[in-house]
């Protein structure tokens, strides 16, 4: 590995370190309570280092959202292309969504549970439009998956947009509650895998075409 490649790798590693620290602090302490200086202190760098990579908290936030949408979109598109059974592709996509959220809880909570009103002038972040577009394209994967099932006569529903959003709301509820489950140890939670499987089964059953 040459010097330029090593420097590029080191820059990317530091950028990732900054994002990880920001994500943890945003979720734990709330966006308003986190400054760039606090993020810098967590990774033991000067605030000036943060500014080499990100203009402000808005750019940090949208970058974290982009890091969530990109792998979600990539996997859902892979399932669309490689899984011939549309019902199985839909089921696999819903499961991947939940498992991705559980594996990346800070990214998930920031992207899907953080009110955007906590950020001032978020639309002016350098990468806002790109991130917003990636998010819409990610959601479009669910729409297409539902349409393929309906076109094959496997599922039956009316309004595509209402159905797509309702399915997402159901799976999002499962994901966000599983993420926060450890915060309520006194509730008698069913085993995680059972909850995931049952949640997906209920969604699929509600959409199945009656014979």
N, C-alpha and C positions, 0 to 999 in steps of 0.2 A: 504494500500500500504506500503510495506516494504522500508527500507532505500535504498537497492540496486536498487529497482524498481524506487524509486523517483530520485535517482541520474542518472539513465539511462534516465529517462524522461527529467530531467533538461539538460543533455548533448545533447539530441536530439533537445530540444527547442533552445539551444544556437547555435547548428550547423545550424538549420534552420534560425535563426536570422542573422548569418554571411552570409549565402547564399543570403538571401533577400537583405541585405545591399549591397553585392557585385553586385548583379544583377542590382539594381537601379543605382549604381555608374557607372558600366560598360556602361550601356545604356546612361546615362545622360552626362557623361564626356569623354567617350571613354576609351577603355582598357588601352592604353598606359599611360593615365593620372592618373590612379588609382593604388595606392600602397596598400600593406597590412596594412600599418599604417593608411592610410585614411579610410579604411574599419573599422579598429579597433576604430578609433575616432568616426565614425558614430554610432557604437553600444555602445560606452563608455566603451570599454575594452582595455587592453594593447595589442600591436602587438603579444606578446608572446602567448596570448590566441588563436589567429588565428592559430598559428603554431601547436597548440595541435590538430587541426582538419584538417588543409590543409597545404600541403608542400609549395605551391606557387599559383600564379594566374592561371596557367594552370589547376591545380587540382580543383580550385574553378570553373573555366569555364566548365570543363567536368562534374563536379557534377551538375551544373545547367542544362546542356544539358540532363543528365540522369534523372533529375527530370521532364523534359519536356517529354522525350520519354516514360518513364514507364507508366504514366497514359493514354497517348495517345494509346499506344499499348494495354493496358488492356481493354480499352473501345472498341476499334476496334475489338479485339478478342471476346469480349462479344457479340457484334452485329453479328459477324460471326456465333457464336454458337446459339444465341437465336432468331434471326430474320429470319424466314423461307423464306420470299420473298427477293431474292438477289438484286433486284432493290431498294427495300426499305432499305435494309442493306447498300447498297452503298450510297444512298442519306443521310441516317442517319449518316453514317461515315463522309461524307464530311461536313455536318452541325456541327457535334461535333468538327471536326478539327478547323473550323472557330471560333466557340464559345469558344473553349479552348484557342485559341490564344488571343481572346479579353479579356478573364478573367485573363490571365497570360501574359500580354504584355511584361514585362521585360524578362521573360524566353523565350518567343517566339522570340523576336528580337535577343536575344543572340544566340539562337540555330540555327535559320534559316536565319538571316540577317547579322550576324557578320562575316567578312572575317577571315578565320582561319590564314591568314598571319600575323594578329596582334599579334599572339602568337608565341613565339620562342620555338622550340622543343616540340610542343604540343603532338606529338606522344609518347613522353616519360613520359607523365603524368601517374601516377599510375593506373588510371581507364580509360585511353583512349580507349583501345581495347574493354573493356566491354561496354563503352558508344557507341562507333562506331557500335558494333554488335547490340545493342538494337535499334539504329537508323535504321539500315538496316532491322531488323525484323519488325519494325513499318511500314516502307515503303512496306514491303512484304504483309502486310494486305491489302493494296490497290490493289496490283497485284492480290491477290487471289479473292478479291471482284469482280474485273473486269472479271476474268476468269469464275467465277460462273455465272455471267450474260451472258457471251458469250456462255458458254456451254448449258445454258437453251434457247438459241436462242433469248435472250432479247436485247442484244447489239451486234453490229458488228464493228470489227476493225481488223487491221492487226497486226503490230508489237506490242507485248504486252509491251515491255520495253518503246518504244517511246510513246505509249498511256498512260501508267502509269505515266511517267514523265511529259507528257503534262497536264494530269488532275491535278497532284499535282501543277504544275506551275500556272495553272489557279486559283486554290483554294488558293494557297499561295499568289498570287497577291491580291485577295480579302481580305484576312486576314491582310496582311501587310499594305495595303492602308487604311483599316478601323481602324487599330491601329493608324496610323499617321494622320487620318482625322482631329482630333482636332487641329493639327498643321497648318491647312489651312482652317480656318473658313470662308474665303471669297469665297471659291468654293461652288456652290449650290448643296451640297450633297443631294441625295435622302435619304429617311428614311432608317436606318440601316437594319431593317428586310426585307425591299423590296430589297435592294441590295444583301443580303445573299440569299434570295429565288431565285432571278433572276439569280445570278451567278451559282447556283447549277442547275437550270432549263436549262440554256444554255449548261452546260457541259453534262447533261444527254441527252438533245435533240441531241447534236452533235454525240452521240454514239449510238443512237437508230437504230435498224435494220429497214430498209425500208420494208414496206409490199408490 
